[in-house]
Amino acid sequence: MKTQPKLGASLHAVVITVSDRSARGEREDQSGPAAVDALADAGIPCGPARVVPDGVESVSGAIAAALGDGSRLIITTGGTGVAPRDLTPEGTRPLLRTLLPGISERMRQVNAATIPTAVLSRGIAGIADSVGNRGALVVNLPGSVGGVLDGVTLLAPLVRHVIDQLDGGDH
């Protein structure tokens, strides 16, 4: 019988909220803390959410910093819509070596059942190289608390398998 990988100190998850208003202190970040709490409830350790302004450079810089810290799971919230400053996917894509389109497709499908505009989310998911290990799962979630909670619910049962596979585990 195969055992699940232990996700204590070996898994370092990071949540990055992408929001101009939250970065400027004009609006309290609610989606980042919701993601952190949902991850903790799923048994995935995570520090406090980091907040960065919208933009390709700020997103890619924050993800690169999390990868440099050895993070194995990086979740972004916000910046996945169609507004001119919604550039989270553009900041994420150059860091990914492998895309996992099924994750994002499933999130849009599940959310569209109750929120028709969910199909407009441009969030992506994939594997990025990470310092000191074989890779990290990076997922863009929408900026709404509901979208984040739905996203973490979808991701929680997948994370252990993804990390196990990245570490050379068998199918």
C-alpha positions, 0 to 999 in steps of 0.5 A, a space after each residue: 500500500 502506498 503512503 501519502 507524502 508527509 506535507 509538514 515542513 517539506 511542503 512550503 505553500 505561498 499565497 500571493 494576492 494580486 491587487 492594486 487597491 490592496 497593495 496600496 492599502 485602500 482595500 483589505 485583502 480578503 481572498 488571500 487570508 481565505 486561501 491561507 485558512 482553506 489550505 490550513 484546513 486541508 492540512 497544507 501549511 502556509 504563511 500569511 498571504 503576500 500582497 503585490 500590485 497588478 502587473 506582469 513584473 510584480 506577479 513574476 517577481 513574487 512567484 520567483 521569490 516564492 520559488 527561490 524560498 523553496 515553495 512547492 505550492 504557489 497560489 495567486 489570487 486576483 488579476 485573472 479577469 479581462 481588465 487592462 491591469 489583470 495580468 496575472 497569467 502573463 506574469 505566471 506563464 514565463 515561469 512555468 515549464 509544464 502547463 496543467 490546463 485541466 486544473 483551470 478548465 475544471 475551476 472555470 467549469 465548476 464556478 460557471 454553474 453558479 457564476 456565468 462570468 467565471 468563464 472569463 477567468 484567464 487563470 492558468 496552472 502548471 509546474 515551475 522549477 523550484 530551488 532545491 527540489 523538483 518543482 512547484 505547483 503554481 495556480 492562478 485563482 480568481 480574486 473573489 473569496 468564493 472563487 478562492 475557496 472553490 479553487 482550494 477545494 479542487 486543489 487540496 486532493 491534488 497537491 499531494 499527488 502532484 508533489 509526489 510525482 514531482 519527487 519521482 513517485 510512481 503512479 
